[in-house]
Amino acid sequence: MRRARVSVACLCRASALSAAAPGAAPAQSASPAANGPSSIVPRSTGFVRADFAEANLSLQFLHEALDAGLGLGAWAGAAARAGQVDMFAEFDFNPGFEGGVLAFKSLGGGARSLDVIALSVGYQSTQRKLAAFTADSTSVTLSEETQRDLTAGLSLNVALGGRVMTALGGSLRREWSSPGVAPSAEVCVETSSPGGIVIPLCESRYLVELADYWAGQLRVDLLWAVARLGGARSQPHLAVMGSSSVDLGQDAAARWNISGGIGVAPLEYPGQVIVALLIGVYDLSDANEQGLDFGDRLVTRLVLGIPFDLLLN
């Protein structure tokens, strides 16, 4: 932990939404939406995902036992803006990393069945920047702590008519050194250069003491492959995506989230997209009365993905 003693240049003011990282969700997907990754289970043997909201790059691998209809997978990733939910938010450097394992079982129709049930366990680490003011507000102590999340998730996927994938998911998460649902605020301090010039420095920080919490999420996801765009090898389709979730937290009111968008998805790889633009609203009703207006809760995500299968076949 690094601490610095500085003089206050101005009072704190509320920043745009900076939600606590939702943790590693049930099945790490190429379509993060509605405050967490989609619960549609990824099925390709290898996948690279880039998420421009979190400045995140992650890798995922899967081994499927075709005769038994069983699958085992793992993912790992790192982010420069871990916990950010909007790619147009002011850039805050919050490094973090994630990783986890996934197991799934096909439900009827052989190993290639898109109807599956999956269990996952994930770990996530995120830097949290703090600010603690003295009683007279004349000085502030700046510090960094590491939030750690351990998440277990369960998801059920059902394919409808070959082009529509629906999913129900739930997860339970233990957070250590977490701000809970408290938003960050923009803290401005002043520093002096070697030449004696006073330079204001403003960045987003938490004004609360970090604590340990239990949290969870219930969600429903949908991916509809509307129209075919390319050749038979990859079967890229124009896809419509929608998600809704409710976040449940210790000592906090339930928060509802929705998200929707369009993208390009390979039909044979449910849960993964080549490109997707998603728009959503986090905490629809400002359930914990944080005073965030609608614009602060409106978020935009751009996701790019590459299935290794398309490169190797």
N, C-alpha and C positions, 0 to 999 in steps of 0.2 A: 504494500500500500504506500502510495506517495502522498505526502501532505505539503501544502505550501501556505504560508501566511501572507495575505495581501490586504490592501486597503480597498474598501468598497467604493466603486465609482458611481453606481446607480442602484436603485432597487430592482428586485427581481420582477419579471413580468411573465405571464403565462405564455408558454410556447405552443406551437401546433402539436397535435396529438403525437405522443411518443409512447405507444403501448408497451407494457411489459411483454417480453418475448413469450409467445404461446407455448414454447417447449417443442420437443420432437414429437410430432403427432403420429396417429396410429399407423399410417403407411406412407412413408415419405414419398411425395408425388411431385410430378413436374407442374402441378397446377395449384400453387398456394392461393387460397381464397377464403373469405369470410373468417379472417383472423386465424388461419392455420392451414397446413397442407390438406389437400383433398384426401378423403378416405377411400377413393378408388384405388385399388391395389395396383402398383406398377408390375408389369409382367415381362419386360424385355430383359435380356441377359446382361445388358450394360447400358448405362444412360448417363449423360452429362447434362446438368441443369444450371442455368444462369438466371438469377432473379435480380432484377435491377432495382427493386425497392430496398432490399437488404444489402445490395452489392455482394451477393452470395454466389459461390460456385461449389457445386456438390457433385459427387460421383456415386453411382449406385450399381451394384452387381447382384445377379440372381442366378441360382442354380436350381433347375427344376428336374425332379425325378419323374420322367414322363409316364412310366408304367403305373406308379402309385398315385399320380396327381398331386404330389407334394412339392412345395417350393421353399427354398431357404434363400435369404438375401441379406445384404448389408449395405449401408450407406455411410458416407462421411462427407463433410463439407466445412467451409470456412466463410465468414462474412466480415466485411468492413463496417457495416451498419446493422449489426445484429439487433433484432427487435424493431427495426423501422418497418412501417406498414405502408408508406406512400413514397413512390420514387421521386415525387416532386417536392418532398419535404427538404428543408435546409440540411445540407450534409453535416452529419455528426459522426465522428469516428468512434464507433463502439465495436471493437473487435470481438469476435466470438467464433466458436466452432461447435459442430454437432456430429453425432454418429449414432448408429443403432443397428439392430438386427431385426429381421422380419421372417416369419414362417407362415405359410398359407396352405390350405387344402382345397382342392377343386371339389365342387359339389355336383356330382352327376355329369354325364356326358363325356367322360374321359378326362385325361389330364389337360387337354386344351380347352376345357370348359371355362367360360368367363365368369361363371357363378362360383365365387370362392368365399371362404371365411379366413381371416388373417389375424394374427397376433403379433404385436411388435413391442420392443423395448428400446427406448432412445435416451440419450444423454445430451445435454446442451449446456454450454458455458458462455456467459455474456458479461462483458464489462459494464459496470454501472458507475457513472460519475455522480459524486455527492457534493453538497455544499452545506456547511454548518456555520450559522452566524452566531456571533457573540450576543449577549443579552441586550447590549446597547446598539447592535447592528452597525458598529463602526469597522468591524473586520470579519473575515470569513475564512474558514479552513476548507480547502479543496482536497478531495481524496477520491480514490478509485477502489472499488470492491468488485469481486467476481461473483455473479449470480450463477448458481448451478441448479439445473432441473433434471429430474429423472422421471420419465413418463412411460406408462404401460398403456397400450391401446388395443382395441378390438374393433374390427370392421367386417361388414357383410356386404358383398357385391352381388348384384343380380342384373343380368343382361336382359333387355326387353327387345325382341324383334331383331337382334343382331346389330343394330345401330344406336341403341340407347343403353347407356350404362348408368345404373343407379347404385348408390351406396349409403349405408348407415354406419356411423362410426361413433365411438365413445372412448374417452381417455381419462386417466387419473394421473395427476402430476404432483410431485413433491418439489417445492421450490425452497432453496436455501439462499439466504442473503438477497431477498427479493423486495422490490418496492411495492409489491402487491398491485393494486389497481391505481395507485397514485400517479398522476401525470407528472412529467418533468416541467421545469420552468427555465426560462432563459436568465442566467445569472451573469451579470456584467461586473467585472473588476478592472482595475487599472494597474498597469505595470510600467516600469520606467526602462527606457533603452539606455545603452552606455552613454549616449549624448545628453541624457537628462530629459528626453522627450517622453511625455506621458502618453501611453498607448492603451486604449480601452480594449478589453478582451471579453467577448460574450460567447457563451456556449450553453447548451442545454444540460441541466443537472437536476438531480432529485434533492428535495429539501426535507425528506423524511428519513428516519432510521430504517435500515434494511432489517427484515425479519424473515422467519421461516413460515411457509404457508402450505396448505393443501389447496389444490385447484383441479378443475376438470373441464371437459368440453363434450357436448353432444352435437352431432352435425349430420346433415344430409347433403349429398352431392349428386349431380347429374351431368352427364356428358352425352350430347346428341350429335352424331355424325350426320350432317344434313345433306351434303352433296360431295361427290367424288371429284377430286381435282387432278389426279395424276395417274401414272401407270400401275400395273398390277403388282410390281415388286414391293412397293411401300404402301400402296393404297392410301395416299394422303386424302383426307376429307376435311372440308370446312366444318368446324364443330362449334356448337353453341354450348356454353357451360354455365351452370348455376350452382350456388352453394348457400346454405344457411346454417348458422351455428348459434349455440348458446354457451357462454362461458360462465362457469360456476366457481366461485372463490370463497375461501374462508373469510368471514367477516365482511363480505361484499355482496351487493345485490347482483342478480343474474343480468348478464349483458347479451343482447341479441345482435347478431351481425348477419349481413347479407352481401352477396357478391355475384356478379354475372359478367359474361364477356364472350368474345369470339376468338377462335384460333384455328390452327391447322393441326390435326391429330392423325397418326397412322391408325387405321381401323383395327389392325391386329394387335396393337399395343395399348390397351385401355389404361387410363390414368396418366398417360404421358402425352405431351404436346411438343410439336416442333416450334411453334410460336403461339403466344396467347397474350391478349390485352384484356385485363380484368379491371372492373370498377366496382367498388363496394362501399358500404357504410358500416363503420365500426360503432358498436354501442348505440343502437338506434334511438333510444329514449334518454340517453345520458343518465343511466340508472343510478349511478352513485353521485349525481349532482356535482360534477366537476366543473361545470360552467363552460364546457367546450361547445362552440357553435357548430352548425351543420357542416360548414366548410372544413372545420378541423377534423371532423369524423369521416369525411369523404376521402377515399384513398384510391390510388391507381397503381397497378402492378403490370410490369412487362416481364414475360418469362420466355426464355429460349431453351430449347432442348434438342439433344441429338441422341437417338437410339443407336448404339454401336451396331446392332443388327443391320441397319441400313447401309453402314459402311463396309461391313464384312461380307454381305451376301452379293 
